[in-house]
Amino acid sequence: MRIFGRSLASLALIGLLHHRARHAGVDYVGLFLAAGASWAAIPGVGEAALIAAGIAASRGRLDLVAVVAVAWAGASAGGMSGWLLGLKGGRGLLTAAGPLLRLRLALIARGDRFYERFGAIAVLFTPSWMAGIYDMRSSRFLPINAVSALAWALGFGGGAYLIGPSITEVAEDFGLLGTVLVAVGVVGAVVFLFRRRRGR
């Protein structure tokens, strides 16, 4: 899976970093779609596109704030799409009459209880469609989805801007915690630079 993810990252880097300065709008649309696809159901694509966009921003070809905002919007929309897909399609499929119905209903009941109790943590570590299958309320899912999408966009986009492709190694070594720490560091750096400029 890592080899596949790195191959996608390489393709995205090649596509975004070569001859893209005149087509920034296309890059933002591609980033939005890749982030949405990644958060809906296809892991790896969004990270590759976001890292490539962060590197392009560090070279002055894209705007970092726009990269983070577009990635955040795409990831939030993709997460919501995955949740709706699980809620409307996946749950109905699992509760349909057929083989092992009793077992499937028992698993869904167990999953519903887990998401009711540990929903915030579950959203961070499972695909968004699972939150839909396990009937997580929109009032709980949407804010958590938005916050985790922002941490992802800041972590990978800002990390790629600051340290380049090695952000993937940080993410692999430290997982979600590493991404969140990078996101916090990026936010701190942006706040520091903003205050410094205002002070002048």
ZIURMO-V325276 format. One line per field, one symbol per residue. ss: DSSP state (A for helix, B for strand, O for the rest). burial: # if it has 9 or more other C-alpha atoms within 8 Angstrom, else .. A space follows every 10 residues. Layout:
BEGIN
ss->???
burial->???
END
This chain:
BEGIN
ss->OAAAAAAAAA AAAAAAAOOO AAAAAAAAAA AAAAAAAAAA OOOOAAAAAA AAAAAAAAOO OOOAAAAAAA AAAAAAAAAA AAAAAAAAAA AAAAAOOOOO AAAAAAAAAA AAAAAAAAAA AAAAAOOAAA AAAOOOOAAA AAAAAAAAAA AAAAAAAAAA AAAAAAAAAA AAAAAAAAAA AAAAAAAAAA AAAAAAAAAO
burial->....##.### .##..##..# ...#..##.# ########## #..####### ########.. ##.#..#### ########## ########## ##.##..... #..##..##. ##.##...## .##...#### ######...# ##.###.### ########## #..#..#..# #..##..### ####.##... ..........
END
